[in-house]
């Protein structure tokens, strides 16, 4: 995703644009709405911390194990796709 700023009637990219873009190429532009303030982010984080504290330790462990298993399965799948195993 490319970010930009609307300034003086034109959209100015904030960073580099992809090399494969050509002059005159049509782009889909969307506005950024509802960007949270730092205070809103802190409040949301505090809420998540409180909610996470209510999760039993066993559930945290099961989630961590499931994430690890997905990682292992994903790596195995890629290795199979590449003919490495």
N, C-alpha and C positions, 0 to 999 in steps of 0.2 A: 504494500500500500504506500502510495506517495502522499505526503502531507504538503499542504500549500496554504497560502494566505491570500485572501482577496484584497488587493490594494490598488488604488487608483484605476479601478475599472478592469483590472486584469488579475488572473490567478498566477501567483508567483510560487514556484516550488520551494520548499524549505530545504530540501536536500537534493542530491543528484537524481536524475531521471534515468530509467533504463536505456541502455545503448540501442535497443531495438525499436525505440519509439521514433516515429518519423514526423516531420513537419506536416501539419494538416490532419494528423491522425485524430479521430474522434475519441473522446474520453468521457467516462461517466464520472461526474463530480457530485459528491454528497457533502452536506454541511455536518459539522460536529455539533451535536446538541447535548446539552445537559452534562457538560464536563464537570465532574465533582470538584468541590473546593477541598483544600487540604484538611479542613475541619471535618467535612463529610467523610473523607477517606479514613481519618482517624477514628471517627465514630463507628463506621462500618467495621473497621479492624477490631475495635474494642468489642463490638457485638459478636463477631466471629470468634474471638478469644473466649468470651463467656459461653457461647454455644459449644465450642470445642471442649471446654472444661467439663461439660455435662456428658460427654461421650465416654463410655467405660473404656479402660485401658485395653481390654481384650479386643474391642472393636478397632481401636487404633492399630493394634498388632495385626488383626485380620486384613485391614486395609493395606498396611505396609507389605504384607506377604502377597496379597493379590497384585499390587503394583509391581513387585519384584517378579512374580510369575509372568505377568504380561510382558515385561521387559525381556525375560528369557525366551518366551515363546516368539516374540517379535524378532529377536536376533536370530533364532533358529530358522524362522520362516525366510528371512532375508538370505541367510547362508544357503538354504535349500534352493532359493530362487537363483542365486548366483552360481550354483553348482559346487559349492565348497564342501558340502556334506552329502 
